[in-house]
């Protein structure tokens, strides 16, 4: 049993405001593409992340070099960075990129005059698997071209696992003009084989982010700047600053995600709060579908990693999804979304996805992502930032076994932090809601009659839990005046919880019952509970049950004091069929059974019968029942 404690309005909250390893470039303001850096010796070259010329998305890797005064390059880190350890050996692949030329030197005679796309293939020890870089010359027979596919001249396969693939888009020392590269690609040379993926191959996302969608690193020839889905840094709209993430998808049955790189964090078991601002331009009706149908969902996914297999293997140990269900409309302005997600015990890293599920379509902009440790709030069971009646309902349902609370709601429900959620925790939450306005009771009595049960106490009782035994035909009607009243029935036993029964009504009932256990609590702890009979204020009868009946009907009534009671049964013609009682009965609830037999013990015919109940000198009360054979 919990120790009785006094609860004031001051609450100790465990606060973990900022997470180690927070998101890099959470507002998409960075001016460099993820996994790429610049290099070279030319003092006049303009190596730029270009937003004016691009094949897909809204960016390309641009180089403008007006003079033959040194080299200029875009150099990548490992683009083959995730999942490649799972690619089989001797799997044939083609690699390449798309390049567009504008006023470049033509007919180069030496490598220094060439524009080239270069690939390096390394194993886990950093050894070059080809013995030298794979160098692909960009055709320079014309000074100006549209987008041209530059592809390896033959399929490449390796007898060992390729761990790293790096690239370089290079102007030789004497090359001049402007060129743009977009859509690095890796493709399988044999249908059905998986060769892995390049990440951020379209150079559309800034440091810290990459995208994934169907065939995203295949550099398909039919792609244009109107590709069916993608994600990129955009300057069209911003919640803060000048940039945001734009996501587009207008096809079904495929997902679109924009993902962060994995980040390390201190996993103490405290949930993480994931948040972002989102702006919407959707097809008509899409918001309503997203709010109600998971297949049309949009939201967050967090992948949990343990880091033991290295970044290349992803090291996934779990995932948590959060779909938005409160999108204001198809063309909603910036809207804040927040998810509270619990990491697995063995997670040491997380990565975050902005995600379109399979059937969601439309354009959205995302900005100001944040990941923070959750600040526990005692009583906030539904984790909405407030303590109110909804939280009480969830705790009651949890105690009754109707639902199981997850984290962090379970910790918030355990107000006393003793590892158990029970009636005392409910009372403490109620006290927060009511601001402790009532004087606590020290004793209480559960009073029963044939109609149900009431609570009599010398002060405020925050919660009552009853265990009730009854027959199969028993019907319980919870209190309609309590803050919360709910129950669960298993077989012939019902557990009832009544929160803040201000007028004393615990329940009303039809049928026989016995209260076998009662617990009552205030913010001071558990209080003593006694039992007694509730004296009716006046003579009354209860509805006969069951009705229609076969073979027995229960006849119940309430007597304000001891008196003479006569109960008779009559048929439609008014003839007396039998007498159930004729004598003194005590105060309180009384009940009789009629087995549909007449005075001689013979079962009567099916039909309507009347129960005539006369108490002392009062006028008889008549109730109609129907017997069905």
N, C-alpha and C positions, 0 to 999 in steps of 0.2 A: 504494500500500500504506500502511496506517496505521502511524504511528510507534509503536514499542513504548512502553508506559507502565506504571508501577506503580500499582496500584489499592489504596488503603487502605479503611478502613471509614467515613471521613469523606466525606460527599457534599455538594457544593454544590448547593443547591436555590434556584431562582428563585422568590421569594416575592412575591405580589401579593395581599395579604389582603383589601383592601376596595376596592370598585368605586365610582368617582365616578358619581353618578346612581343610587344604590341605590333600591330600591323604597320608595315612600312608603306609610306605613300597612301595613307588612308583617304586622302582627298583627290588623288590622281593629278597632283600638281607637278610631279617630276617631269623634267624635260628630256629624259633619256629612256629609250626602250629597254625593257627587261632583258637581261643576259647579253647586252651589246655594249661595247665601248668603241671609242675612236682611236686611230693610230696613224702613223706616218710621219714623214719629215717635211712635207711641203708647208712653207709659211703662208701661202696664199689660199690654200684649199679651204673650202667651206664644206665641212662634213656635218650634215644636218639630218635631224629626224623630221622628214618632210611631210607636210599636211596639204600641199597643193597638188602633188602628183602621186597617184597610188593606183594599184590594180584592184585591190580589195580593201575593205575596211576604210580607214581614213589616214593611213600613214604608209610611208616607204622609207627606205634607207637611202638618203641622197648624198651625192658627192658632186661638188662643182669645183673644178680645178682649172684656173685660167692660164697657168704657166707650167712649163716643164721644169719645175723646181723642187722635185722630190715626190715621194709616194704619199698616198692618202688611203685610208682603209676604215671600213667598219669591221670590227673583230668580235666574234661571239665567244661567250663561254660555252660550256657543254649544252647544246640544244637537245641532246638525246638523254636528258637528265632523269627522267622518271620512267620506271617500269622496264627499262631496256634489259635489265638482267634476266627478265623472263622471256626474252626473244631467243628462239632456238639457234643453234649453230648451223652453219651452211645454209642459211636462209638468204635467198638472193634479193637484192634491193637496188633501186635506182634512186639517185639523189640529184638535186638541182635547185634552180631558182628561176624567177622571171625578172628580166632586166629591160629597161627602156633607156634609149640613148637620145641625147639632145646636143648636137653640135660637137661631137667628139672627133678626135683625130682619126683618120681612116688609114687602112692598109698598114698596120704596124709591122715593122721589120724585126723588132726585138721585144723581149718581155718587158723592158722598161717603157715601151710605148703601148702596152696592152692594158686592157681592163679585164680582170679575171675574177672568177668565183672559185674559191679554194676550200677543200674539205680535208680534215684530218681525222683518222679513225684510230682510236687508242684502246688498249685493253686495260684491265684493272690496275696494272702496274705502270701505266703511262707509256707503254711501248707502242710505236707506230706500226699498225698491222699491215700497212702497205709498203713500209720502208721509206716512204716519202709522201708528201701531200698529194692529193688528187687535185690537179689544176685544170679548170675548165675555162677556155678562152671565150670571151664574149665576142661574137662576130662584129667586126668593125669595118665591113665593106661599105657601110653607109654611115654618114654622120648622124642621121636622125632615124629612129625606128619607133614603132609601136612596141608593145610588150612582147618580148621574145623569150621563149622557153630555152633555158640553158640546162642540159641534162647530161648525166654521166654517159659516156659512149658505149658502155657495156654494163650488164648487171654485176654487182659486187656481192660476194659472199665470203664468209670467214669461218675457219675451222674452230675458232674460239669465240667467246662472247665479246661483242663490241660493247664497251662500257661508256666511252666518251666519243662524241662527234662534235668537233668545233668547225667554224666556218670563218672565211674572210672574204669580204667584197673589196677588191683592191684596184686602185689606179697605180700603174707603174710610174716611176720617177718622171718619165717624159710623156705620159698620157695627159691629154687635156680635154676639156669640155665638161658636160654634165651627164651623169647617169644615175638611174634610180634602180634599186633592187627591192622586190616584194615577193612574198610567198616562197620562202625556202620550202623544199618538199622532200619527203622520203616516201617511196612507193614500193609495194611488193612487186617483184618481177615474175612471181609465180602466183597465179590466182589461188586464193584461199589461205595463203601463208601470211602471218602477221609479222611485220618488220619493225614494229615500234613506232614512235612518234617523235617529231621535233616539237619543242615548246616555244611559244611566242614566235612561230615561224613567219607570221605576217607582220611582225614588228609593230603591232597596233596597241600594245599595252605597256605602261611605264614600269619602272623598277618595282619589283615585289609582286607582279601579277602576270598571269597567263590565261589563255582561254582553251576551252575544249568544246568541240562539237563534232558531229559525224564527218569523218575524213578531213578534219581541220588542217592536217599537215600534209595533205596530198597534192596541194597546188593545182587543182583541177583546171584544165584548159578552158572549160566553160564558165569559170568564175569571172565576174566583173566586179565593178564597184557596187553592183546591185546583188551581190551574193546573198543567198537565202537566209543566212544567219551568221552572226559574228558578234564580237564585243571589242570595243576600242575606247581609247581616251578621246573625249570630245570637249570642245569649247562652245558648244551650242547653248548649254544651260549649266548652271552650277548652283548648288545650295550654299556653298561658301567658296571663296577663291574664284578661280577662272575656269576650272576644269571639272569634269565628272566622268564616270564610266557610262558609255552608251551600250545597250544591248539590243539587237534586232533579231527577230525570228518570225518568219511568215510561212513556215512549213510545219506539218504535223509529224508525229511519231518519231521525233528525235529530240534530244535534250540539248540545251545550251548552258554552259557554265563558264563563269569567269572566276578563276581560282587564285588565292594567294599562294606564295611559297610557304612551306612548313616553317613554323616558328616554335622555338622552345619556350616552355613556361614551367613555373613551379607548381606541380600538381599536388595540392594539399587536400583534394576532394571537394574544394569549394567550386560551385558552378561558375561558368563564364557567362557574362552578359554580352551578347552579340547585337550590334545595332547598326543602322544605316538610314539614310534619307533617300526616298525613291520618288521619282516623277514618272507619270504614265501617259502614253498615247497609244491606246489599244483599239482593236476592232470593236464594233458595237456589241455589247453584251459580254465581252471577255472578262471584265472585272467581276461580274456576278458569277460567272462560271468558276473563276479562280477562287472566289471566296467560299464556294460550296463543293467543288469537285476536285479531289486531289490530283486527278490526271491532268487537269488544267492549271496546276499549281505554279506559283512563283514564290521564291523565298530564299532562305539560307540553308546550306548544308555545311556542317563542320565535320571534317575528317580528323580522327585522332590517330597519332603516330607514336610509335615507341622508339624510333631512331636506331633500333638495333641492327637493321639490315641496310642502313645507309639511305641517303636521300634517293638514290637511284631505284631502290626497291620499294620506296614509298613507306614501307613499314606500317601499314594500316592495321590498327587494333580496334577500330569501331567507327561509327558514324552517327550523327544526329541531324535530323531534318526538322525544319520549321517552315511551314507554308503560311503565307500571308492570308488571312481570312477577313481582313477589315479594309480592303482597298476601297476608297471612297467612291470611285467611279472610273469610267474608261479614260477620261482625260483629267485625272486628278493631279493637282499640283504637288509640290514636295510634301511627302508624308513620312512620318517617323515610324519605324518598325524595330521591335526589340524581341530577342529570344533569350531565354535562360536555359542553358544546356549543361549537362553534367558529364564531366570527362570520366572515362574508364580509369580504374586504378592504375593500370600500367601505361597510361598515356604520358609522354614527356613532351610532345609537340602537338600542335594543331595547325590545320589549314582551313581557310574559310572560302566557301563558294557562294557567289551570287548566282542563282539557279533558275532556269526555266525548265519545268517538267515537260513531259512529252508533247502535250497538246496545247500548251500555252503559246500564244502568239502576240506580237506587238513590239513596240519600242518603249524602252524604259531608260531612265538615267539614274545613276546611283552615286551618292556622294557621302562623305564624312562617315566612313565606316569606323567602328570602334569595338574593341574587345577589352572588357574589364572584369575583374573579379566581382561576383555577386555579393551584395551587402545583405546579410540575413535580416529579416524583419519579422519578429515574433508575431504570429497571428495572421500574417498574409499568406494564407494557404494556397490561394489560386495565383499568387505571384503577379498581382496586378498593381502593386504599389499602394494598396489601401487595405485596411482591416474593416470588414463589414459583414453583413448577414451571409453573403455568398461564402465566405470563409467558414462560418459556423456550419453551414449546410454540408460542406465538404468534409469537415471533421466528423460530424455525426454519421455521415454515410460511410466514412472510413471505419469508425468504431463498430458499426453494424455489419461490416463486411461486405457492403454493397459496392465499394470501389476501393482501390489500393492507391494511396497517395505516393507520388514519386517525389524526387528531390527537385528543387529545394523546398517544395511545399511541406514535405513530411517534417523536415527540421523546423520550419516555421510553426507547424502545428504542435510540436512538442515544446510547449511554452516553458515547461520546467526543466527541459534538457536532461531528462532522466532516462531517455530511450523508450518511453511508453507514451502513447497518445490515448488519453481517456477523458472521462467527464471533467476532471479537474482542469485540464487544458481548455476544454470548451468554456468553462466558467471564467477562466482568465481572459479568454478572447472576448467574451461577452462583457466583462468588466471594462475592457478597452473601448468597446463600442458605446457602452452606457456611461462611461466616465466615472464609474464608482458612485453613482448617485443614490444608491440604496444602502440601508443598514442591513448587514448580514444577519440571517437567522442563525440560531444555535441549536434548535431542535425542530423537527418536522414530523407530521403524522400523515400517512396515506390513508384516506378514508374511502371506503368502497360501498357501493350499493348495487342494485341490479342493473343500473344504467352505466356504470363505469367507475372512475376513481377521481378523487380530488386530493389536493395537497393543502394541509393546514400547517402554517409555520409562524414563528414569532419574528420574522424578518424576511429579507430577500433571499431566495434560493436561486442560484444561477443555473442549476441543471439537475435533473432527476433521471435515473435509469432504472427501469423496472423489468423484471422477468415474470412473464405471465403464462400460466398453464391453462389450457382450455380444450374444449372438444373441437371436432372438425368443422362444425357449423358456426363457430365463433366469428363474429365480425367486429373489428376494432375501427373506431373513427378517431383519428388523432385530434388533439386540441387545435382549434383554429385561432386561438388567441395568444398562444405562446410564440416566442420569437421563431423557434424552429421546433417541429415535432415530426419524428419519423420512426419507423419500426421495421423489423425484419422477422418473418415467421418461418420457422423450420419445423415441420410436423405439427405437433400440438403445443409448441412453445414459441412465444413471441418476446423479442427484446425491444423495448420501447425507450427512446430517449426524448425527453421534453426539456427544451432550453428556455429559461426565463418564463416559467408559468405564472404570469403576473396575476391572473384571476383565480388561480388555484386549480383550474380544470386540467387534468392529465389526459383523460380519454373518456369517451363514451363507448358503449358496447351493446351488442345484441348477442346473448348467449351466456352460458355459465363460464365462469373463470375464477382462478385463484392466483393472487400475486404471491409468488414464492420468494422473491428477493427484491430489495429496493436500495438504491444508493442515491444520496442527495449531497450536493456540494455547494459551497460558497467560495469566495476568494480566500477565506481563512482555512479552507480544507474541507474534508468530509464532515458531515454532521450526523447526529443520531437520528434514526428514522423509526417511528413506531407505526402501528397499524390499528385501525378502528373501523367501525361501521358508521356510515353517513346516514343520519336520520332524514328521511324525506320530509319536505315541508308540507306536502299535501298528498292525498291519495291520487295515484296515477297508475296507468297500465302501460306496459311495454308492448311493442309490436310482436305479435305471435310469430314464431319462426320454427321451421321454414314454412313458407306460405306461398303457393300450395304445398301440401305435405303428404308424405307416405313413408313410414306408417305412423310416425309420432310427431305431434306438434307441442312446442313449449309455450306455456302461458305464464307470463311474468307480470308482477305488479308490485307497487311500493306502498307501504303502510306507514303513515306518520306516527302511529301509535298502535298499541295492541288493540284488536277489535275483532268483531264477528265478521267472517267472510263466507259468502256462499257463491260457489262457481258452478254454473250449470251449462250444458250444451243443448242447443235447440236446432231443429231442422227448419227448412224453408216455410213449413206450415205453422211454425211456432211451437211444435210439440217438443216436450222435453225428451232428450235422448239419454242423458245420463247426468249424474251429479259428481263433480270432481272434488268438491270440498264443501263443508257446512259446519263451521265451528270457529273457535278462537285461533287467531294467528298473531305472532309477535311483530313488533316494530321492525321496519326495514324492508329489504327486498325479499319477495317470496316468489316461488315458481312452482308450477304444476305441469304434469305431462298428460296428454290425452292420446290414447293409442287407437283412436277411431273405433272404439267399441261402445255398444250401448250398455244399458244397465245389466242386461243378461250376459254380457261378454261377447256378443256377436258383432263382428265387423260390419259397420254401416256401409250403405251404398255410396258410390262416388257422388260428389256434389258439394253444394255450399252449406255451411253450418255456421251457427252464431254462438259465440262464447259470451255468456252473461255473468258479469262479476258484480256482486253487491257487497259493499263495505258498510257495516253498521246501518245507520238509517239513511245513508246517502242514496241517491238515485242510482240504479244499476248502470254500469258501463258495458256496452256491447261491442264486440269485435268480430268481424267476418273472416272466416277461413275457408279454404277449399281443400277437400280431400280427393286425391287422385289415386285410383288403384293401378 
